[in-house]
Amino acid sequence: KGDTCMKANSFRGLDKRRFFRAECRLNTEFQILDTAFDGLWDPLRGAISADVLDLSVAGMKIRFVPPSWADPSDGSGFEWADCAFRFLLKGSYLVLPGHMLRIYEREGSTCVTGVEFFPLPPDEQFRIVELFAEFRRRLAAKG
Protein backbone atom coordinates (compact mmCIF):
# COMPACT_ATOMS: atom_id res chain seq x y z
CA LYS A 1 0.00 0.00 0.00
CA GLY A 2 3.04 2.10 -0.29
CA ASP A 3 4.99 4.53 1.75
CA THR A 4 3.59 7.50 -0.16
CA CYS A 5 0.56 7.81 2.12
CA MET A 6 0.50 10.70 4.54
CA LYS A 7 0.96 9.49 8.10
CA ALA A 8 -1.08 10.67 11.09
CA ASN A 9 1.77 12.72 12.52
CA SER A 10 2.97 14.29 9.28
CA PHE A 11 0.17 16.74 8.43
CA ARG A 12 1.95 19.70 6.89
CA GLY A 13 -0.77 22.34 7.10
CA LEU A 14 -0.01 24.08 3.79
CA ASP A 15 -1.48 22.67 0.61
CA LYS A 16 1.40 21.03 -1.26
CA ARG A 17 -0.49 18.87 -3.71
CA ARG A 18 1.37 17.55 -6.74
CA PHE A 19 -1.75 17.30 -8.92
CA PHE A 20 -4.56 19.68 -9.79
CA ARG A 21 -7.82 18.95 -7.99
CA ALA A 22 -11.03 19.74 -9.83
CA GLU A 23 -14.19 20.67 -7.95
CA CYS A 24 -17.03 18.29 -8.67
CA ARG A 25 -20.11 16.70 -7.17
CA LEU A 26 -19.98 12.92 -7.49
CA ASN A 27 -21.26 10.07 -5.40
CA THR A 28 -19.06 7.30 -4.08
CA GLU A 29 -19.28 4.65 -1.44
CA PHE A 30 -16.51 3.17 0.63
CA GLN A 31 -15.57 0.28 2.86
CA ILE A 32 -12.70 0.01 5.31
CA LEU A 33 -10.31 -2.54 3.82
CA ASP A 34 -10.49 -5.95 5.45
CA THR A 35 -7.14 -7.74 5.46
CA ALA A 36 -8.96 -11.09 5.72
CA PHE A 37 -10.66 -10.46 2.34
CA ASP A 38 -8.67 -11.14 -0.85
CA GLY A 39 -10.19 -8.43 -3.04
CA LEU A 40 -10.65 -4.69 -2.75
CA TRP A 41 -14.45 -4.64 -2.60
CA ASP A 42 -16.46 -7.11 -0.54
CA PRO A 43 -20.01 -7.30 -1.97
CA LEU A 44 -21.25 -8.98 1.22
CA ARG A 45 -20.30 -6.05 3.45
CA GLY A 46 -22.18 -2.80 3.76
CA ALA A 47 -20.80 0.41 2.31
CA ILE A 48 -20.90 4.02 3.47
CA SER A 49 -22.13 6.67 1.01
CA ALA A 50 -20.12 9.84 0.48
CA ASP A 51 -20.16 12.95 -1.71
CA VAL A 52 -16.98 13.73 -3.63
CA LEU A 53 -16.26 17.46 -3.41
CA ASP A 54 -13.06 17.52 -5.47
CA LEU A 55 -11.02 14.97 -7.36
CA SER A 56 -7.53 14.43 -8.81
CA VAL A 57 -5.52 11.44 -9.98
CA ALA A 58 -3.89 11.37 -6.54
CA GLY A 59 -6.87 11.80 -4.23
CA MET A 60 -10.12 13.52 -3.40
CA LYS A 61 -12.07 15.35 -0.73
CA ILE A 62 -15.23 13.65 0.52
CA ARG A 63 -18.16 14.45 2.81
CA PHE A 64 -19.96 11.65 4.65
CA VAL A 65 -22.14 10.91 7.65
CA PRO A 66 -20.63 8.20 9.87
CA PRO A 67 -23.02 5.25 10.18
CA SER A 68 -24.74 4.49 13.47
CA TRP A 69 -22.34 1.60 14.13
CA ALA A 70 -19.23 3.83 13.91
CA ASP A 71 -17.18 4.05 17.07
CA PRO A 72 -16.61 6.78 17.99
CA SER A 73 -19.72 8.31 16.45
CA ASP A 74 -17.94 11.56 15.48
CA GLY A 75 -16.22 9.77 12.59
CA SER A 76 -12.70 10.02 13.99
CA GLY A 77 -12.43 6.22 13.83
CA PHE A 78 -12.18 6.59 10.04
CA GLU A 79 -9.11 8.83 10.22
CA TRP A 80 -6.01 7.18 8.72
CA ALA A 81 -8.06 4.12 7.64
CA ASP A 82 -7.23 2.20 4.46
CA CYS A 83 -10.41 2.02 2.38
CA ALA A 84 -11.79 0.99 -0.98
CA PHE A 85 -13.85 3.61 -2.85
CA ARG A 86 -16.37 2.56 -5.48
CA PHE A 87 -17.69 4.75 -8.31
CA LEU A 88 -20.26 3.92 -10.96
CA LEU A 89 -18.71 4.70 -14.34
CA LYS A 90 -20.36 3.85 -17.67
CA GLY A 91 -22.39 0.97 -16.27
CA SER A 92 -19.59 -0.69 -14.31
CA TYR A 93 -17.75 0.00 -11.09
CA LEU A 94 -14.38 1.63 -10.68
CA VAL A 95 -12.91 0.59 -7.31
CA LEU A 96 -9.90 2.50 -6.03
CA PRO A 97 -7.91 1.82 -2.86
CA GLY A 98 -7.00 4.79 -0.74
CA HIS A 99 -6.07 6.10 2.66
CA MET A 100 -8.31 8.51 4.55
CA LEU A 101 -6.59 11.48 6.09
CA ARG A 102 -7.69 13.38 9.15
CA ILE A 103 -11.21 14.76 9.41
CA TYR A 104 -10.73 18.49 9.21
CA GLU A 105 -14.30 19.73 9.13
CA ARG A 106 -17.42 18.69 11.02
CA GLU A 107 -20.88 20.16 10.71
CA GLY A 108 -23.48 18.37 12.79
CA SER A 109 -23.01 14.70 12.03
CA THR A 110 -21.28 15.36 8.67
CA CYS A 111 -17.52 14.87 8.29
CA VAL A 112 -15.19 16.19 5.57
CA THR A 113 -11.85 14.50 4.97
CA GLY A 114 -9.19 14.07 2.36
CA VAL A 115 -8.37 10.77 0.70
CA GLU A 116 -5.03 9.86 -0.81
CA PHE A 117 -5.26 7.10 -3.41
CA PHE A 118 -2.69 4.35 -3.25
CA PRO A 119 -0.27 4.49 -6.22
CA LEU A 120 -2.28 3.65 -9.33
CA PRO A 121 -1.20 2.33 -12.71
CA PRO A 122 -1.69 4.77 -15.62
CA ASP A 123 -4.87 3.02 -16.87
CA GLU A 124 -6.55 3.53 -13.47
CA GLN A 125 -5.44 7.18 -13.44
CA PHE A 126 -7.04 7.55 -16.86
CA ARG A 127 -10.31 6.12 -15.47
CA ILE A 128 -10.29 8.87 -12.81
CA VAL A 129 -10.07 11.41 -15.64
CA GLU A 130 -13.00 9.59 -17.30
CA LEU A 131 -14.94 9.84 -14.05
CA PHE A 132 -14.48 13.61 -13.96
CA ALA A 133 -15.38 13.88 -17.67
CA GLU A 134 -18.60 11.96 -16.96
CA PHE A 135 -19.43 14.47 -14.21
CA ARG A 136 -18.82 17.36 -16.65
CA ARG A 137 -21.11 15.73 -19.26
CA ARG A 138 -23.91 15.30 -16.70
CA LEU A 139 -23.48 18.89 -15.54
CA ALA A 140 -23.65 20.20 -19.12
CA ALA A 141 -26.74 18.09 -19.82
CA LYS A 142 -28.55 19.69 -16.88
CA GLY A 143 -27.91 23.04 -18.56
C-alpha positions as CSV (number, residue, x, y, z in Angstrom):
1,K,0.0,0.0,0.0
2,G,3.0,2.1,-0.3
3,D,5.0,4.5,1.8
4,T,3.6,7.5,-0.2
5,C,0.6,7.8,2.1
6,M,0.5,10.7,4.5
7,K,1.0,9.5,8.1
8,A,-1.1,10.7,11.1
9,N,1.8,12.7,12.5
10,S,3.0,14.3,9.3
11,F,0.2,16.7,8.4
12,R,1.9,19.7,6.9
13,G,-0.8,22.3,7.1
14,L,0.0,24.1,3.8
15,D,-1.5,22.7,0.6
16,K,1.4,21.0,-1.3
17,R,-0.5,18.9,-3.7
18,R,1.4,17.5,-6.7
19,F,-1.7,17.3,-8.9
20,F,-4.6,19.7,-9.8
21,R,-7.8,19.0,-8.0
22,A,-11.0,19.7,-9.8
23,E,-14.2,20.7,-7.9
24,C,-17.0,18.3,-8.7
25,R,-20.1,16.7,-7.2
26,L,-20.0,12.9,-7.5
27,N,-21.3,10.1,-5.4
28,T,-19.1,7.3,-4.1
29,E,-19.3,4.6,-1.4
30,F,-16.5,3.2,0.6
31,Q,-15.6,0.3,2.9
32,I,-12.7,0.0,5.3
33,L,-10.3,-2.5,3.8
34,D,-10.5,-6.0,5.5
35,T,-7.1,-7.7,5.5
36,A,-9.0,-11.1,5.7
37,F,-10.7,-10.5,2.3
38,D,-8.7,-11.1,-0.8
39,G,-10.2,-8.4,-3.0
40,L,-10.7,-4.7,-2.8
41,W,-14.4,-4.6,-2.6
42,D,-16.5,-7.1,-0.5
43,P,-20.0,-7.3,-2.0
44,L,-21.2,-9.0,1.2
45,R,-20.3,-6.1,3.4
46,G,-22.2,-2.8,3.8
47,A,-20.8,0.4,2.3
48,I,-20.9,4.0,3.5
49,S,-22.1,6.7,1.0
50,A,-20.1,9.8,0.5
51,D,-20.2,12.9,-1.7
52,V,-17.0,13.7,-3.6
53,L,-16.3,17.5,-3.4
54,D,-13.1,17.5,-5.5
55,L,-11.0,15.0,-7.4
56,S,-7.5,14.4,-8.8
57,V,-5.5,11.4,-10.0
58,A,-3.9,11.4,-6.5
59,G,-6.9,11.8,-4.2
60,M,-10.1,13.5,-3.4
61,K,-12.1,15.4,-0.7
62,I,-15.2,13.6,0.5
63,R,-18.2,14.4,2.8
64,F,-20.0,11.7,4.7
65,V,-22.1,10.9,7.6
66,P,-20.6,8.2,9.9
67,P,-23.0,5.2,10.2
68,S,-24.7,4.5,13.5
69,W,-22.3,1.6,14.1
70,A,-19.2,3.8,13.9
71,D,-17.2,4.0,17.1
72,P,-16.6,6.8,18.0
73,S,-19.7,8.3,16.5
74,D,-17.9,11.6,15.5
75,G,-16.2,9.8,12.6
76,S,-12.7,10.0,14.0
77,G,-12.4,6.2,13.8
78,F,-12.2,6.6,10.0
79,E,-9.1,8.8,10.2
80,W,-6.0,7.2,8.7
81,A,-8.1,4.1,7.6
82,D,-7.2,2.2,4.5
83,C,-10.4,2.0,2.4
84,A,-11.8,1.0,-1.0
85,F,-13.8,3.6,-2.9
86,R,-16.4,2.6,-5.5
87,F,-17.7,4.8,-8.3
88,L,-20.3,3.9,-11.0
89,L,-18.7,4.7,-14.3
90,K,-20.4,3.9,-17.7
91,G,-22.4,1.0,-16.3
92,S,-19.6,-0.7,-14.3
93,Y,-17.7,0.0,-11.1
94,L,-14.4,1.6,-10.7
95,V,-12.9,0.6,-7.3
96,L,-9.9,2.5,-6.0
97,P,-7.9,1.8,-2.9
98,G,-7.0,4.8,-0.7
99,H,-6.1,6.1,2.7
100,M,-8.3,8.5,4.5
101,L,-6.6,11.5,6.1
102,R,-7.7,13.4,9.2
103,I,-11.2,14.8,9.4
104,Y,-10.7,18.5,9.2
105,E,-14.3,19.7,9.1
106,R,-17.4,18.7,11.0
107,E,-20.9,20.2,10.7
108,G,-23.5,18.4,12.8
109,S,-23.0,14.7,12.0
110,T,-21.3,15.4,8.7
111,C,-17.5,14.9,8.3
112,V,-15.2,16.2,5.6
113,T,-11.9,14.5,5.0
114,G,-9.2,14.1,2.4
115,V,-8.4,10.8,0.7
116,E,-5.0,9.9,-0.8
117,F,-5.3,7.1,-3.4
118,F,-2.7,4.3,-3.3
119,P,-0.3,4.5,-6.2
120,L,-2.3,3.6,-9.3
121,P,-1.2,2.3,-12.7
122,P,-1.7,4.8,-15.6
123,D,-4.9,3.0,-16.9
124,E,-6.6,3.5,-13.5
125,Q,-5.4,7.2,-13.4
126,F,-7.0,7.5,-16.9
127,R,-10.3,6.1,-15.5
128,I,-10.3,8.9,-12.8
129,V,-10.1,11.4,-15.6
130,E,-13.0,9.6,-17.3
131,L,-14.9,9.8,-14.1
132,F,-14.5,13.6,-14.0
133,A,-15.4,13.9,-17.7
134,E,-18.6,12.0,-17.0
135,F,-19.4,14.5,-14.2
136,R,-18.8,17.4,-16.6
137,R,-21.1,15.7,-19.3
138,R,-23.9,15.3,-16.7
139,L,-23.5,18.9,-15.5
140,A,-23.6,20.2,-19.1
141,A,-26.7,18.1,-19.8
142,K,-28.5,19.7,-16.9
143,G,-27.9,23.0,-18.6
